Amino acid sequence: MAGETGERGRRWRLVLGKEADALSRPEGRDAAVDAALAALYGDDGEPGERSGGLGSSAPRVARWLGDIRTYFPSPVVRVMQQDAMERLNLDRLLLEPEILDSVTPDVHLLTTLLALRDVLPERSRDTARRVVRAVVEDLQRRLAQQARQAVGGALDRASRTNRPRARDIDWDRTIRANLRHYQPELGTIVPERLVGYARRRRALQRELIVCLDQSGSMASSVVYASVLGAALATLPSLGTRMVAFDTEVVDLSDQLGDPVDVLFGVQLGGGTDIDRALAYCETLVTAPRDTILVLVTDLYEGGDQDSMLRRAAALTRAGVQLIVLLALSDDGAPSYDHRLAGQVAALGAPVFACTPDLFGELMAAAIERRDVAQWAAGHDLVLERPA
């Protein structure tokens, strides 16, 4: 019982900090863990306010970052790093390269570095780029391949025809598609459906335009969309364009060969002019019925809302598949303009938030011209209802 009481006291001490000194005082490793927690969450003695004990010393922050990586699992480390950014104003300390070398890279850190890149001293820029590339490569390993497979398969299926000429029949696919029609008495398969390829296939089967809102609230969505857009740009039969906007519009399509270049081409923060962005995207559309326009935005429009709605309506009437993603991230329910979202949904454009791991499937559904709203509902993604 005494051991159980001691263990309970130890846990309460680590949770409550010095307020639980009467229950237990930490020793050894527990003391180090307690110190790491106190540096971030320790009470400064003022009611209702808390501050950490890292001060402004870069070496001290570097040691603290090393300590939390030693004592806590990776998911907890990421939470503590993000808390430190917000509570201790670590943004300015990240200007030091020794700090950048000490952090565990994640999407939140990447967006912080992108926001700070214009004020990074020369000695920190190479380190910052290494951190950004480490995050991008991790996202590519986790997301890019599955997105390419899903979209590549959809493009392949979309190119087939069930009424091919004799010379264009894909016999391997035809046989596999008709195995259930094997006739034992004839010793053969009687195909009900022929699978083949059209004799003349266009080099590009679909056009994809990804239009990214660069406002600060969309930061993590910009990261995921840039990595996934760059991955899809490698598919030869999908023409992919990348456009970023705030109150200005920047075409990043020429940089899709390297998602790190795309990310360093965005300007996180600033205003929002969706109408202006859609006006530019209109100029990129050459085959409306073969074009998918993915608008990644929280719909907090700073420009002309009426003009933006008219432009979106014109795109959908022309045959463009307009999809509005309120967020492309795992950050939970996004904040967005519900009224404008309902008005956009009334135009026939599905409006919802999507997680990065489902983006490839989403694009596959759009390429195959399935009902994207129905697809989203089937994946428990919350759809905005028409106003």
C-alpha positions as CSV (number, residue, x, y, z in Angstrom):
1,M,0.0,0.0,0.0
2,A,2.8,2.4,0.8
3,G,4.4,1.7,-2.6
4,E,1.1,2.4,-4.3
5,T,0.6,5.6,-2.3
6,G,4.2,6.7,-3.2
7,E,3.6,6.0,-6.9
8,R,0.3,7.9,-6.8
9,G,2.1,10.9,-5.2
10,R,4.9,10.7,-7.7
11,R,2.4,10.9,-10.6
12,W,0.5,13.8,-9.0
13,R,3.8,15.6,-8.5
14,L,4.6,15.4,-12.2
15,V,1.1,16.5,-13.1
16,L,0.7,19.4,-10.6
17,G,4.3,20.5,-10.2
18,K,5.3,22.3,-7.0
19,E,1.7,22.5,-5.9
20,A,2.1,18.8,-5.0
21,D,5.3,19.1,-3.0
22,A,3.5,17.8,0.1
23,L,2.8,14.5,-1.7
24,S,6.2,13.8,-3.2
25,R,9.4,15.4,-4.2
26,P,11.0,14.2,-7.4
27,E,14.4,12.6,-7.5
28,G,16.8,11.4,-10.2
29,R,15.1,11.1,-13.6
30,D,11.8,12.3,-12.2
31,A,13.5,15.5,-11.2
32,A,14.8,16.1,-14.7
33,V,11.4,15.4,-16.2
34,D,9.8,17.8,-13.6
35,A,12.3,20.5,-14.5
36,A,11.6,20.1,-18.2
37,L,7.8,20.5,-17.6
38,A,8.3,23.4,-15.1
39,A,10.4,25.3,-17.7
40,L,7.4,25.3,-20.0
41,Y,4.4,25.1,-17.7
42,G,5.8,26.4,-14.4
43,D,3.9,29.0,-12.4
44,D,5.5,32.4,-12.2
45,G,3.5,33.3,-9.1
46,E,1.1,35.7,-10.7
47,P,-2.6,34.6,-10.5
48,G,-4.0,33.3,-13.8
49,E,-0.7,33.6,-15.6
50,R,2.1,31.1,-16.3
51,S,5.5,31.4,-17.8
52,G,8.4,29.2,-18.5
53,G,11.9,29.2,-17.2
54,L,13.8,29.1,-20.5
55,G,14.4,32.8,-20.6
56,S,16.0,34.2,-23.8
57,S,19.1,31.9,-23.8
58,A,19.4,29.9,-27.0
59,P,21.8,27.3,-25.4
60,R,19.3,26.8,-22.6
61,V,16.5,26.3,-25.1
62,A,18.6,23.9,-27.0
63,R,19.3,21.9,-23.9
64,W,15.6,21.9,-23.0
65,L,14.7,20.7,-26.5
66,G,17.2,17.9,-26.1
67,D,15.7,17.0,-22.6
68,I,12.1,16.7,-23.8
69,R,13.2,14.4,-26.7
70,T,15.0,12.2,-24.1
71,Y,12.1,12.0,-21.6
72,F,9.0,12.1,-23.7
73,P,7.7,10.2,-26.7
74,S,7.6,11.9,-30.1
75,P,3.9,12.9,-30.1
76,V,4.3,14.6,-26.7
77,V,7.5,16.3,-27.9
78,R,5.6,17.9,-30.8
79,V,2.8,19.1,-28.5
80,M,5.4,20.6,-26.1
81,Q,7.3,22.3,-29.0
82,Q,4.1,23.9,-30.2
83,D,3.2,25.0,-26.7
84,A,6.6,26.5,-26.3
85,M,6.2,28.5,-29.6
86,E,3.0,30.0,-28.3
87,R,3.8,30.4,-24.5
88,L,7.4,31.3,-24.6
89,N,7.7,33.2,-27.9
90,L,10.3,30.8,-29.3
91,D,9.8,32.2,-32.7
92,R,12.6,34.6,-32.2
93,L,14.8,31.9,-30.6
94,L,14.4,29.8,-33.7
95,L,16.5,32.3,-35.6
96,E,19.5,30.6,-34.1
97,P,20.8,27.6,-36.1
98,E,21.7,25.6,-32.9
99,I,18.0,25.7,-31.9
100,L,16.9,24.5,-35.3
101,D,19.3,21.6,-35.1
102,S,17.7,20.6,-31.7
103,V,14.0,20.4,-32.7
104,T,12.0,17.5,-33.8
105,P,10.6,18.5,-37.3
106,D,6.9,18.6,-37.8
107,V,4.3,20.5,-39.8
108,H,3.8,23.1,-37.1
109,L,7.5,23.9,-36.9
110,L,7.7,24.0,-40.7
111,T,4.9,26.6,-40.9
112,T,6.7,28.6,-38.3
113,L,9.9,28.6,-40.2
114,L,8.1,29.5,-43.4
115,A,6.5,32.5,-41.6
116,L,9.9,33.5,-40.3
117,R,12.0,32.9,-43.4
118,D,12.2,36.6,-44.4
119,V,13.8,37.5,-41.0
120,L,16.0,34.4,-40.7
121,P,19.7,35.4,-40.4
122,E,21.9,34.1,-43.1
123,R,23.6,31.6,-40.7
124,S,20.2,30.0,-40.0
125,R,18.8,29.7,-43.5
126,D,20.6,26.5,-44.6
127,T,19.5,24.8,-41.3
128,A,15.9,26.0,-41.8
129,R,15.8,24.6,-45.3
130,R,17.1,21.2,-44.0
131,V,14.4,21.2,-41.4
132,V,11.7,22.0,-44.0
133,R,13.1,19.2,-46.3
134,A,13.0,16.7,-43.5
135,V,9.3,17.4,-42.9
136,V,8.6,17.3,-46.6
137,E,10.4,14.0,-47.1
138,D,8.5,12.5,-44.2
139,L,5.1,13.6,-45.7
140,Q,6.2,12.3,-49.1
141,R,6.9,8.9,-47.5
142,R,3.5,8.8,-45.8
143,L,1.2,10.4,-48.3
144,A,2.7,10.9,-51.8
145,Q,2.9,7.3,-53.0
146,Q,-0.6,6.4,-51.9
147,A,-2.0,9.6,-53.6
148,R,-0.1,8.8,-56.9
149,Q,-1.4,5.2,-56.8
150,A,-5.0,6.2,-56.2
151,V,-5.0,9.0,-58.9
152,G,-2.9,6.9,-61.4
153,G,-5.4,4.0,-61.1
154,A,-8.3,6.4,-61.7
155,L,-6.7,7.9,-64.7
156,D,-6.1,4.4,-66.0
157,R,-9.7,3.4,-65.5
158,A,-10.9,6.6,-67.1
159,S,-8.9,5.9,-70.2
160,R,-10.5,2.5,-70.9
161,T,-13.5,1.9,-73.1
162,N,-16.0,-0.9,-72.9
163,R,-16.6,-0.8,-76.7
164,P,-13.1,-1.1,-78.1
165,R,-12.2,-2.0,-81.6
166,A,-10.9,-5.6,-82.1
167,R,-7.3,-4.4,-82.2
168,D,-7.7,-2.3,-79.1
169,I,-9.1,-5.0,-76.8
170,D,-7.1,-5.5,-73.6
171,W,-7.5,-9.3,-73.4
172,D,-5.9,-9.7,-70.0
173,R,-8.3,-7.2,-68.3
174,T,-11.2,-8.5,-70.4
175,I,-10.7,-12.1,-69.2
176,R,-10.3,-11.1,-65.6
177,A,-13.4,-9.0,-65.8
178,N,-15.5,-11.9,-67.2
179,L,-14.2,-14.9,-65.2
180,R,-17.7,-15.4,-63.7
181,H,-19.1,-16.0,-67.2
182,Y,-17.0,-19.1,-67.9
183,Q,-19.1,-21.7,-69.8
184,P,-18.0,-25.3,-68.8
185,E,-19.9,-26.9,-71.7
186,L,-18.0,-24.7,-74.2
187,G,-14.7,-24.7,-72.3
188,T,-14.4,-21.0,-72.7
189,I,-15.4,-17.6,-71.3
190,V,-18.2,-15.7,-73.0
191,P,-17.4,-12.0,-72.3
192,E,-20.3,-9.7,-71.5
193,R,-18.0,-6.7,-71.3
194,L,-14.9,-5.9,-73.4
195,V,-12.1,-3.8,-71.8
196,G,-9.7,-1.9,-74.0
197,Y,-8.1,1.4,-74.7
198,A,-9.2,4.0,-77.1
199,R,-7.0,4.0,-80.3
200,R,-6.2,7.7,-79.8
201,R,-5.5,8.7,-76.2
202,R,-4.8,12.3,-75.4
203,A,-1.5,12.9,-73.6
204,L,-3.5,14.7,-70.8
205,Q,-6.7,13.1,-69.6
206,R,-7.4,15.6,-66.9
207,E,-6.3,19.0,-65.8
208,L,-5.9,19.7,-62.0
209,I,-5.6,23.3,-60.6
210,V,-4.9,23.5,-56.9
211,C,-5.6,27.0,-55.6
212,L,-4.2,27.7,-52.1
213,D,-5.3,30.3,-49.7
214,Q,-2.0,31.6,-48.0
215,S,-3.6,33.2,-45.0
216,G,-2.1,32.2,-41.7
217,S,-5.0,30.1,-40.6
218,M,-4.5,27.9,-43.7
219,A,-0.8,27.2,-43.0
220,S,-0.8,23.5,-42.4
221,S,-3.2,23.0,-45.3
222,V,-0.7,24.8,-47.6
223,V,2.0,22.4,-46.5
224,Y,0.0,19.3,-47.2
225,A,-1.4,20.6,-50.5
226,S,2.0,21.6,-51.7
227,V,3.5,18.1,-51.0
228,L,0.5,16.3,-52.5
229,G,0.3,18.6,-55.5
230,A,3.9,18.1,-56.3
231,A,3.4,14.3,-56.1
232,L,0.5,14.4,-58.5
233,A,2.5,16.6,-60.9
234,T,4.7,13.6,-61.6
235,L,1.8,11.8,-63.3
236,P,2.2,12.3,-67.1
237,S,-1.5,12.1,-67.9
238,L,-2.6,14.7,-65.3
239,G,-1.7,18.3,-66.0
240,T,-1.2,19.9,-62.5
241,R,-1.1,23.6,-61.8
242,M,-0.4,25.2,-58.4
243,V,-1.6,28.7,-57.5
244,A,-1.2,30.5,-54.2
245,F,-3.0,33.7,-53.2
246,D,-3.6,36.2,-50.5
247,T,-4.5,39.6,-52.0
248,E,-2.1,38.8,-54.8
249,V,-1.9,35.7,-56.9
250,V,1.3,33.7,-57.5
251,D,1.6,30.8,-60.0
252,L,3.9,28.2,-58.5
253,S,3.4,25.5,-61.2
254,D,7.0,25.8,-62.5
255,Q,8.3,24.8,-59.0
256,L,6.3,21.6,-58.6
257,G,9.4,19.6,-59.3
258,D,10.4,20.2,-55.7
259,P,7.8,20.8,-53.0
260,V,10.4,22.5,-50.8
261,D,10.7,25.2,-53.5
262,V,6.9,25.4,-53.6
263,L,6.7,26.0,-49.9
264,F,9.4,28.7,-50.0
265,G,7.4,30.3,-52.7
266,V,4.3,30.9,-50.5
267,Q,3.8,33.9,-48.3
268,L,1.9,32.7,-45.2
269,G,-0.3,35.4,-43.7
270,G,-1.8,38.5,-45.2
271,G,-5.3,39.2,-46.6
272,T,-7.6,37.1,-48.8
273,D,-9.0,37.8,-52.2
274,I,-10.6,34.6,-53.5
275,D,-12.3,36.4,-56.3
276,R,-9.0,37.5,-57.7
277,A,-7.6,34.0,-57.4
278,L,-10.6,32.4,-59.2
279,A,-10.2,35.1,-62.0
280,Y,-6.6,33.9,-62.5
281,C,-7.6,30.2,-62.4
282,E,-10.2,30.9,-65.1
283,T,-7.4,31.9,-67.5
284,L,-5.8,28.4,-66.9
285,V,-8.9,26.5,-68.0
286,T,-8.7,25.2,-71.6
287,A,-10.9,22.2,-71.3
288,P,-13.6,22.9,-68.7
289,R,-15.2,19.4,-68.6
290,D,-11.8,17.8,-68.1
291,T,-10.7,20.3,-65.4
292,I,-10.8,19.8,-61.6
293,L,-10.3,23.0,-59.6
294,V,-9.5,22.4,-55.9
295,L,-9.9,25.6,-53.9
296,V,-8.3,25.2,-50.5
297,T,-9.6,28.1,-48.3
298,D,-11.6,28.9,-45.2
299,L,-13.8,31.2,-47.3
300,Y,-13.1,34.3,-45.2
301,E,-13.2,36.5,-48.3
302,G,-11.7,39.9,-48.1
303,G,-12.5,40.7,-51.7
304,D,-15.8,41.0,-53.5
305,Q,-18.0,38.1,-52.3
306,D,-20.7,38.7,-54.9
307,S,-18.2,38.7,-57.7
308,M,-16.5,35.6,-56.3
309,L,-19.9,33.7,-56.2
310,R,-20.6,34.8,-59.8
311,R,-17.2,33.6,-60.9
312,A,-17.6,30.2,-59.1
313,A,-21.0,29.8,-60.7
314,A,-19.6,30.5,-64.2
315,L,-16.9,27.9,-63.7
316,T,-19.4,25.2,-62.6
317,R,-21.8,26.0,-65.4
318,A,-18.9,25.7,-67.9
319,G,-18.3,22.1,-66.6
320,V,-15.3,22.7,-64.3
321,Q,-15.4,20.4,-61.2
322,L,-15.1,22.9,-58.4
323,I,-14.2,21.4,-55.0
324,V,-13.8,23.6,-52.0
325,L,-11.6,22.2,-49.2
326,L,-12.1,24.2,-46.0
327,A,-9.0,22.5,-44.7
328,L,-6.5,19.8,-45.8
329,S,-5.1,18.8,-42.5
330,D,-5.5,16.6,-39.4
331,D,-6.0,19.7,-37.2
332,G,-9.7,19.0,-36.5
333,A,-12.8,21.0,-37.4
334,P,-11.7,24.2,-39.2
335,S,-13.0,27.7,-38.6
336,Y,-14.6,29.0,-41.8
337,D,-17.3,31.4,-43.1
338,H,-20.5,29.2,-42.8
339,R,-22.7,31.6,-44.7
340,L,-20.4,31.9,-47.7
341,A,-19.7,28.1,-47.6
342,G,-23.5,27.5,-47.8
343,Q,-23.7,29.8,-50.8
344,V,-20.9,28.1,-52.6
345,A,-22.4,24.7,-51.9
346,A,-25.7,25.9,-53.4
347,L,-23.8,26.3,-56.7
348,G,-23.3,22.6,-56.8
349,A,-19.7,22.6,-55.6
350,P,-19.0,20.3,-52.6
351,V,-17.6,22.1,-49.6
352,F,-15.9,20.1,-46.8
353,A,-12.6,19.6,-44.9
354,C,-10.4,16.6,-45.9
355,T,-7.6,14.8,-44.2
356,P,-4.3,14.5,-46.2
357,D,-4.4,10.7,-46.3
358,L,-7.8,10.8,-48.2
359,F,-6.7,13.4,-50.8
360,G,-5.6,10.8,-53.3
361,E,-9.0,9.0,-53.0
362,L,-10.8,12.3,-53.4
363,M,-8.9,13.1,-56.6
364,A,-9.6,9.6,-57.9
365,A,-13.4,10.1,-57.3
366,A,-13.2,13.5,-59.1
367,I,-11.3,12.0,-62.1
368,E,-13.8,9.2,-62.4
369,R,-16.6,11.8,-62.3
370,R,-18.2,10.2,-59.3
371,D,-20.4,12.3,-56.9
372,V,-17.7,13.9,-54.7
373,A,-20.3,15.0,-52.1
374,Q,-21.5,11.5,-51.8
375,W,-17.9,10.3,-51.6
376,A,-17.2,12.8,-48.8
377,A,-20.3,11.7,-46.9
378,G,-19.3,8.1,-47.2
379,H,-16.0,8.9,-45.5
380,D,-17.7,10.8,-42.6
381,L,-16.4,14.1,-43.8
382,V,-18.7,16.9,-42.7
383,L,-20.3,18.5,-45.8
384,E,-21.5,22.1,-45.8
385,R,-25.2,22.2,-46.8
386,P,-26.4,24.6,-49.5
387,A,-27.7,27.9,-48.1
